[in-house]
């Protein structure tokens, strides 16, 4: 019986059925590919739909708004409180009739106008469907400056600039750019001297505190009791803490930069005392608190004050 007994087999040499791991991995990989493809397709379709909607909206906006002739500018309503002509302001604004009112860059129009040194502020407004409104506030000159300017053919010449009451430097207005003709007047703006020429750039504000004190003195003088009795011609700001004033009558008056109204009242009192003695002020130092140094001259040797004619350059329109 033992002869027919089967010998045990080595299990390692057998071919029993095992799990097909490779087949399951292929199925998982295929599922992942399908899910990824669906997700990418959905994202692409979403982006494409948004792009089509954006293009459609832009096209509709251009056709219905920005290229719509119903909003073409037909009237440019410009008003200014100064003397610059309307045509010149229109050229500086860079706006032409027929442009689309809604497509117009209002910030650009305002910026271009305010870059002109003669203009203080600008208000820009759309009035649908076809009107653009511009309201201009001009700077008013209070003093003048003489600065060296390079000529085209070499050498230098003295050019004139203006200062407004805030200390901004202004270029001269060409007579052809005025809306009203220039009228002859004997009202001459005082000259401020002693400022560094490198600070005198049109449209920029002067940094010198001395120069601003000189402008404050001019404004205070025009509302003081001395206005009409003498004429300011020059204010030298080169010395620190004082302002040296020269009048058209030949007087030299020294001011401290503080408390200008009090010094102007004292000037008026001394002026009246000298008139009673039939004398005129030659030099006067108002920067000294007490025992004011003064030197007199004969009243007959002093030029009389000429009554001022109204200066159209400094008039302000009241209807804006």
VOGU-3710 file (C-alpha; in Angstrom, 3 decimals, decimal comma):
1> xxxxxxxxxx> 0,000/0,000/0,000  2,846/2,310/0,715  4,024/1,918/-2,889  0,886/3,661/-4,176  1,068/6,575/-1,699  1,458/9,911/-3,489  4,346/12,030/-2,606  3,546/15,511/-1,232  3,996/18,362/-3,742  5,859/21,577/-3,182
11> xxxxxxxxxx> 3,247/24,316/-2,876  5,644/26,897/-4,281  5,639/25,031/-7,586  1,885/24,956/-7,832  -0,250/27,304/-9,980  -3,110/28,127/-7,696  -5,344/31,155/-8,684  -4,264/34,507/-7,151  -5,985/37,949/-7,082  -5,484/40,043/-10,213
21> xxxxxxxxxx> -4,104/43,226/-8,508  -2,938/44,704/-11,799  -6,474/44,606/-13,229  -7,928/46,506/-10,260  -5,189/49,195/-10,496  -6,001/49,734/-14,184  -9,660/50,222/-13,359  -8,912/52,768/-10,636  -6,567/54,640/-12,947  -9,157/54,741/-15,734
31> xxxxxxxxxx> -11,788/56,050/-13,310  -9,485/58,805/-12,156  -8,745/59,812/-15,740  -12,447/60,021/-16,528  -13,180/62,129/-13,445  -10,258/64,465/-14,226  -11,370/64,851/-17,828  -14,919/65,655/-16,752  -13,668/68,223/-14,209  -11,374/69,877/-16,764
41> xxxxxxxxxx> -14,154/69,940/-19,312  -16,491/71,579/-16,823  -13,888/74,206/-15,902  -13,144/74,940/-19,560  -16,851/75,212/-20,369  -17,368/77,582/-17,425  -14,447/79,798/-18,465  -15,635/79,799/-22,065  -19,152/80,797/-21,012  -17,821/83,656/-18,894
51> xxxxxxxxxx> -15,615/84,792/-21,785  -18,546/84,754/-24,189  -20,681/86,688/-21,691  -17,869/89,219/-21,154  -17,368/89,736/-24,890  -21,102/90,056/-25,395  -21,378/92,599/-22,582  -18,424/94,616/-23,883  -19,876/94,602/-27,382  -23,286/95,665/-26,074
61> xxxxxxxxxx> -21,708/98,403/-23,923  -19,769/99,765/-26,895  -22,766/99,690/-29,221  -25,340/101,017/-26,756  -23,177/103,463/-24,749  -19,626/104,318/-25,790  -20,266/104,384/-29,543  -23,836/105,552/-29,338  -24,257/108,765/-31,331  -27,058/109,789/-28,996
71> xxxxxxxxxx> -24,341/110,676/-26,437  -22,076/112,610/-28,818  -20,993/115,934/-27,287  -22,714/118,861/-28,945  -22,350/121,586/-26,290  -19,287/122,362/-24,143  -20,486/124,798/-21,467  -17,399/126,613/-20,092  -17,548/129,327/-17,437  -14,609/130,981/-15,687
81> xxxxxxxxxx> -14,307/133,574/-12,936  -11,299/135,199/-14,596  -10,133/136,568/-17,933  -9,020/133,504/-19,940  -11,001/133,114/-23,145  -13,435/130,240/-23,541  -11,759/129,104/-26,759  -8,388/128,868/-25,028  -9,885/126,858/-22,170  -11,479/124,503/-24,692
91> xxxxxxxxxx> -8,108/123,942/-26,366  -6,435/123,251/-23,022  -9,220/120,794/-22,095  -8,628/118,793/-25,286  -12,334/118,048/-25,815  -13,876/118,139/-29,276  -17,466/118,148/-30,393  -18,729/114,737/-31,429  -16,794/112,788/-28,778  -18,838/110,369/-26,719
101> xxxxxxxxxx> -19,830/112,017/-23,455  -19,887/108,787/-21,443  -16,558/107,581/-22,813  -14,834/110,879/-21,985  -12,223/110,659/-19,214  -13,279/113,476/-16,867  -10,219/113,018/-14,657  -7,962/113,551/-17,669  -9,804/116,750/-18,635  -9,539/118,118/-15,094
111> xxxxxxxxxx> -5,863/117,152/-14,822  -4,946/118,800/-18,146  -6,622/122,050/-17,142  -5,176/122,153/-13,628  -1,682/121,691/-15,045  -2,004/125,232/-16,443  -0,382/127,525/-13,862  -3,092/130,190/-14,309  -5,879/127,822/-13,215  -6,584/127,130/-9,553
121> xxxxxxxxxx> -9,328/124,495/-9,720  -11,677/122,838/-12,217  -15,089/121,206/-11,851  -16,128/118,843/-14,671  -19,683/117,529/-15,029  -21,611/115,412/-17,549  -25,095/116,631/-18,389  -26,799/113,879/-20,366  -27,309/113,403/-23,148  -24,946/115,808/-24,996
131> xxxxxxxxxx> -23,511/118,536/-22,719  -20,188/118,825/-20,897  -19,894/121,479/-18,178  -16,577/123,026/-17,119  -16,342/125,480/-14,227  -12,943/127,179/-13,935  -11,481/129,077/-10,980  -8,458/131,128/-12,022  -5,548/132,247/-9,876  -5,412/135,982/-9,177
141> xxxxxxxxxx> -1,943/137,584/-9,384  -0,865/139,434/-6,260  2,824/140,103/-6,948  5,339/139,768/-9,741  8,839/138,344/-10,037  11,789/138,934/-12,339  13,722/135,776/-13,185  16,608/135,189/-15,608  15,579/133,166/-18,655  17,813/131,628/-21,309
151> xxxxxxxxxx> 17,322/133,013/-24,798  17,102/130,768/-27,834  20,063/132,525/-29,441  22,165/132,473/-26,268  22,438/134,796/-23,304  19,844/135,632/-20,678  16,904/137,989/-20,383  14,652/138,922/-17,476  11,254/137,247/-17,654  8,212/138,178/-15,574
161> xxxxxxxxxx> 6,239/135,685/-13,497  3,335/136,254/-11,132  2,532/134,981/-7,640  -0,964/134,442/-6,289  -1,961/134,853/-2,640  -1,194/131,174/-1,916  2,366/131,451/-3,238  1,841/129,592/-6,537  3,971/130,731/-9,469  2,017/131,743/-12,576
171> xxxxxxxxxx> 3,076/132,355/-16,155  1,964/135,518/-17,893  -1,218/135,250/-19,905  -0,769/135,957/-23,598  -3,092/138,811/-24,655  -4,411/136,564/-27,441  -5,581/134,080/-24,788  -7,701/136,632/-22,951  -11,446/136,798/-23,159  -11,455/140,530/-22,474
181> xxxxxxxxxx> -9,103/143,145/-23,955  -6,237/144,495/-21,870  -7,015/147,935/-20,477  -4,382/150,532/-19,633  -3,927/150,990/-15,895  -1,390/152,458/-13,515  -1,928/149,694/-10,963  1,447/147,925/-10,928  1,882/144,706/-8,979  4,610/144,858/-6,295
191> xxxxxxxxxx> 7,858/143,077/-7,160  9,072/140,400/-4,732  12,846/139,985/-4,923  15,422/137,834/-3,156  13,817/134,422/-3,873  15,957/131,549/-5,125  15,216/131,325/-8,894  15,313/127,509/-8,706  12,053/127,633/-6,714  10,231/129,667/-9,346
201> xxxxxxxxxx> 8,568/127,036/-11,525  5,135/127,827/-13,015  2,431/125,798/-11,316  4,586/125,101/-8,242  4,268/126,691/-4,829  7,170/128,730/-3,479  8,755/127,042/-0,461  10,234/130,231/1,019  8,452/131,347/4,173  9,868/134,833/3,612
211> xxxxxxxxxx> 8,123/134,992/0,216  4,815/133,930/1,749  5,225/136,595/4,425  5,710/139,149/1,634  2,423/138,034/0,055  0,703/138,319/3,425  2,087/141,851/3,732  0,701/142,819/0,305  -2,739/141,451/1,186  -2,685/143,168/4,590
221> xxxxxxxxxx> -1,542/146,454/3,013  -4,472/146,493/0,569  -6,979/146,381/3,437  -4,971/148,658/5,755  -5,296/152,436/6,333  -2,065/152,944/4,331  -3,679/151,758/1,117  -4,149/154,750/-1,163  -1,572/156,853/0,706  1,521/155,157/-0,753
231> xxxxxxxxxx> 2,190/152,550/-3,434  4,200/149,380/-2,796  6,821/148,816/-5,476  9,285/146,233/-4,191  9,595/143,806/-1,270  13,052/142,341/-0,672  12,931/139,000/1,190  16,650/138,196/1,021  17,290/139,110/4,686  16,049/136,635/7,302
241> xxxxxxxxxx> 13,175/137,635/9,612  12,595/141,028/7,942  10,932/142,417/4,822  12,427/145,506/3,202  9,678/147,482/1,429  10,284/150,218/-1,129  7,404/152,509/-2,088  6,807/154,468/-5,267  7,292/157,636/-3,186  10,888/156,636/-2,372
251> xxxxxxxxxx> 10,365/155,454/1,205  12,120/152,382/2,597  10,202/150,613/5,357  11,432/147,566/7,249  8,882/145,054/8,562  9,172/142,054/10,839  7,454/138,974/9,444  5,070/138,702/12,410  2,140/140,941/13,388  1,930/142,797/10,094
261> xxxxxxxxxx> -1,401/144,506/10,842  0,004/146,198/13,961  3,064/147,419/12,060  0,849/148,849/9,290  -1,181/150,790/11,865  2,009/152,205/13,330  3,133/153,167/9,839  -0,112/155,101/9,373  0,342/156,921/12,700  3,916/157,935/11,866
271> xxxxxxxxxx> 2,864/158,939/8,357  0,227/161,303/9,759  2,701/162,821/12,225  5,204/163,505/9,438  2,461/165,056/7,289  1,625/167,514/10,078  5,275/168,601/10,015  5,181/168,813/6,199  7,694/165,981/6,044  7,793/162,609/4,322
281> xxxxxxxxxx> 9,224/159,294/5,484  12,588/158,447/3,946  13,384/155,342/6,029  11,390/153,629/8,751  12,151/150,477/10,732  8,934/148,939/12,071  10,657/145,689/13,061  11,907/147,415/16,239  9,277/147,275/19,016  10,191/150,562/20,716
291> xxxxxxxxxx> 11,955/153,795/19,721  11,334/153,214/16,019  14,228/154,508/13,883  13,015/156,898/11,179  14,530/159,426/8,811  12,521/162,143/7,120  12,641/163,966/3,813  11,044/167,141/2,536  7,438/166,522/1,489  7,896/168,538/-1,715
301> xxxxxxxxxx> 10,593/166,142/-2,935  8,284/163,108/-2,693  6,231/162,115/-5,789  2,489/162,337/-5,151  0,318/159,245/-5,023  -1,477/158,687/-8,346  -5,109/157,572/-8,014  -5,345/153,978/-9,157  -7,404/152,962/-12,126  -9,284/149,703/-11,846
311> xxxxxxxxxx> -7,206/146,804/-13,107  -9,220/144,417/-15,249  -6,623/141,669/-14,833  -7,454/141,397/-11,140  -11,229/141,699/-11,459  -13,221/138,600/-10,619  -16,509/137,699/-12,285  -19,314/137,234/-9,801  -21,737/135,205/-11,938  -19,956/131,859/-11,634
//
